[in-house]
Amino acid sequence: MAVVEFVVASGYYMGVWEETPKSWYWKSFSKTIVPIALRRNGSYDDMIASVIEADELACEPGNLVISYQMNGRGKIHPTFIKNDRHVSLYMMDIVVDGCRPILRINVIARSSIELMNSFNDNDSVENENLGDQPNETFCDQSNDNLG
């Protein structure tokens, strides 16, 4: 059966889209870290449901933007999770190097401001401001703290 994994999720629930010369990016006003139980063999829809239920977010699934980043050495490129293949890749990355990848969750209100460019399956976010997130603090989290 399914194995339940607890992952540390960093939620960005309030903010605005800001335009840069190359793209749009999400600027967060608040940051929250919560444990979320995910099924290793779950689908994209299962992941969305788990994220919404974990923090009791009152939003539509279409308003969630989920990406993950590995806490690795060198440059980090958050990758968007948009389908079952990306969920599987995320679950495979959970066991890499003993560190957990960090889910980044943006809840956006779909209004007159939309993300200007579309993403393909190989896109990553290179222009997103990650400077205010010390990556080493996420790697130090253990399962003992989560439940």
C-alpha positions as CSV (number, residue, x, y, z in Angstrom):
1,M,0.0,0.0,0.0
2,A,0.9,3.7,0.1
3,V,3.7,4.9,2.3
4,V,3.0,8.2,4.0
5,E,5.8,10.7,3.9
6,F,5.9,13.8,6.0
7,V,7.6,16.7,4.2
8,V,8.3,20.2,5.3
9,A,6.3,22.7,3.3
10,S,7.0,26.4,3.1
11,G,3.7,28.2,2.3
12,Y,3.5,31.6,0.8
13,Y,-0.1,32.5,1.3
14,M,-0.2,36.3,0.9
15,G,1.6,38.4,-1.7
16,V,1.6,40.0,-5.1
17,W,2.9,39.3,-8.5
18,E,5.8,41.6,-9.4
19,E,7.1,42.2,-12.9
20,T,10.9,42.0,-13.6
21,P,12.5,42.7,-16.9
22,K,12.5,39.0,-17.7
23,S,9.4,37.6,-16.0
24,W,6.8,37.8,-13.2
25,Y,7.6,36.5,-9.8
26,W,5.6,36.0,-6.6
27,K,6.6,38.3,-3.7
28,S,5.4,36.9,-0.4
29,F,4.2,38.9,2.6
30,S,3.9,36.0,5.0
31,K,5.8,32.8,5.4
32,T,4.6,29.6,7.2
33,I,6.1,26.2,7.6
34,V,3.8,23.2,8.1
35,P,4.2,19.4,7.9
36,I,2.1,17.8,5.2
37,A,1.5,14.1,4.8
38,L,1.8,12.9,1.3
39,R,1.3,9.4,-0.2
40,R,4.4,8.2,-2.0
41,N,2.3,6.7,-4.8
42,G,-0.3,9.5,-4.8
43,S,-1.4,11.6,-7.8
44,Y,-1.1,15.3,-8.5
45,D,-4.7,15.7,-7.3
46,D,-3.9,13.8,-4.1
47,M,-1.0,16.2,-3.5
48,I,-3.2,19.3,-4.0
49,A,-5.9,17.9,-1.7
50,S,-3.3,17.2,1.0
51,V,-1.8,20.7,0.8
52,I,-5.2,22.3,1.0
53,E,-6.3,20.1,4.0
54,A,-3.0,20.4,5.8
55,D,-3.3,24.1,6.4
56,E,-7.0,24.3,5.9
57,L,-6.6,26.7,3.0
58,A,-9.9,28.1,1.6
59,C,-8.9,28.2,-2.0
60,E,-9.6,26.4,-5.3
61,P,-7.1,23.8,-6.5
62,G,-6.4,25.9,-9.6
63,N,-5.2,28.8,-7.4
64,L,-2.3,26.7,-5.9
65,V,1.1,27.0,-7.5
66,I,3.4,24.3,-6.0
67,S,7.2,24.0,-6.7
68,Y,9.9,22.2,-4.9
69,Q,13.6,22.8,-4.4
70,M,16.3,20.5,-3.3
71,N,18.6,21.7,-0.5
72,G,21.7,20.9,-2.4
73,R,25.2,22.3,-3.0
74,G,25.5,25.0,-5.6
75,K,22.7,26.8,-7.4
76,I,19.1,25.8,-6.6
77,H,16.3,25.9,-9.2
78,P,12.8,25.4,-7.8
79,T,10.8,23.1,-10.1
80,F,7.0,23.4,-10.6
81,I,4.9,20.4,-9.8
82,K,2.1,20.3,-12.4
83,N,1.2,16.7,-13.1
84,D,1.6,13.1,-11.9
85,R,5.1,12.8,-13.4
86,H,6.3,15.8,-11.4
87,V,4.8,14.3,-8.2
88,S,6.7,11.1,-8.9
89,L,10.0,13.0,-9.4
90,Y,9.4,14.9,-6.2
91,M,8.8,11.7,-4.3
92,M,12.0,10.2,-5.7
93,D,14.0,13.2,-4.7
94,I,12.8,12.9,-1.1
95,V,15.4,10.2,-0.4
96,V,18.3,11.9,-2.1
97,D,21.3,12.8,0.2
98,G,19.3,12.4,3.4
99,C,17.8,15.9,2.9
100,R,14.2,16.7,2.1
101,P,13.2,18.8,-0.8
102,I,11.1,21.8,0.3
103,L,7.6,22.3,-1.2
104,R,6.9,26.0,-1.9
105,I,3.2,26.7,-2.0
106,N,1.8,29.9,-3.4
107,V,-1.9,30.6,-3.2
108,I,-2.9,33.2,-5.7
109,A,-6.1,34.8,-6.6
110,R,-6.6,34.5,-10.3
111,S,-7.6,38.0,-11.3
112,S,-6.5,40.5,-14.0
113,I,-2.9,39.7,-13.2
114,E,-1.8,36.4,-14.6
115,L,1.5,34.8,-15.1
116,M,2.7,36.2,-18.4
117,N,4.6,33.2,-19.8
118,S,3.6,29.6,-19.9
119,F,5.8,26.9,-18.5
120,N,6.8,23.7,-20.1
121,D,7.7,20.4,-18.4
122,N,11.4,21.3,-18.2
123,D,11.0,24.9,-16.7
124,S,12.5,25.9,-13.4
125,V,12.3,29.3,-11.7
126,E,15.7,31.0,-12.0
127,N,14.6,34.5,-11.4
128,E,12.8,33.9,-8.1
129,N,14.3,35.6,-5.1
130,L,15.5,32.9,-2.8
131,G,17.9,35.1,-0.9
132,D,15.7,35.4,2.2
133,Q,15.5,31.6,2.7
134,P,18.5,30.1,4.4
135,N,18.6,26.6,2.8
136,E,20.6,25.0,5.5
137,T,17.8,25.5,8.1
138,F,15.4,23.3,6.0
139,C,17.9,20.4,5.7
140,D,18.2,20.2,9.5
141,Q,14.6,19.3,9.9
142,S,13.9,15.7,10.9
143,N,10.8,13.5,11.1
144,D,10.9,13.7,14.9
145,N,9.8,17.3,14.7
146,L,6.9,16.7,12.4
147,G,4.5,14.5,14.3
